[in-house]
Amino acid sequence: MIKPGVWVKIKSKNAVGFVLEASYHGAIVYVIENGKPDGKHKYSYHRLVALEDELNTEDLLELARLAVDLNQKEWFMEITDRLREIPG
């Protein structure tokens, strides 16, 4: 099971998302498709791949910009915390 707060790639879509809620049956994901917010959607776990280790500095900076555009202060703080953990 994927936990809330994890970034995921949605299989068969050009989309990533942030898991908002997770249960035995699936996850509610805030989706970003083709670089644009697409809102909340529910997915079964077989459609999701965790991206925790796959996001690089450029990806995180883009997500930070999106968080600012969406006025999501808490999300922005989580992203900048992750940026600080990247060496170099």
N, C-alpha and C positions, 0 to 999 in steps of 0.2 A: 504494500500500500504506500502511495506517495503522500507525504505529509503536507499540511498547509505551509505556505511560505516558499515552496520549492518551485523553481522555474522548470517548465516542461516544453518539449517540442510536440506538436500534434501531428501524428502520422497522417500521411496523404493530404496535407495542407501546407501551404507556405506560411506557417504560423507558429508562434510560441505563446506561452501564457504563464501566468502566475497562479498557483493553486491557492484559492481562497478557503475552500472547505473540502474535507475528504471524509468519505464514509466507506463502508464495506462494499457498496455498490458502484462507487465511482467518485469523481471529483468535480467540483465547481471551479472553473478556470476563467480568469480574466484574460481574454484572448487579444493578441496583437497579430493581425493578419496583413501581410504585405506592408508592414511598417505602420499600420493604422489601427487604433483601438477598435475592437469589435464587440466589446461588452462581455458579459458573463455567459458561459455555456457549460453544460454538463457533459462529461465524457466518461466512458468506461476506461479502466486502467489499461486495457490492451491497445488503446489509441494514443497513449501518452508515453513519452520517454523523458526521464529526468535529465536536466541539463546542468546540474550543479557544478560539474567539473569542466563543462564545455564552454562556458561563457568567458570571453577574453575581455581585455580592457576596453577595446572599441565597442563591444556589445554592451558592456555595462554603462559606458558613457552615453550611448544612444538611449538606453533604458532610463538613465537619469534625466536626460532631456525630455523624454516622454512623461516621466513622473512630474516634472515641472509644468509641462504643458497641461497635464490633467489636474494640477493643483493637489497632488498626492504627497504631502509632506512626509508621512510615515514611510511610505514606499521609497521615496527619495533617500531618506536617512538609511534605510536598509541597504540600498544600492551603494551609497557612498561608504558605508562600513565595509562592504565587500571589496570596493576599490582599494581601500587602505590595506587590505590583507594581501594584495597582489605585490610580490617582490619587484623591486626595481623602480 
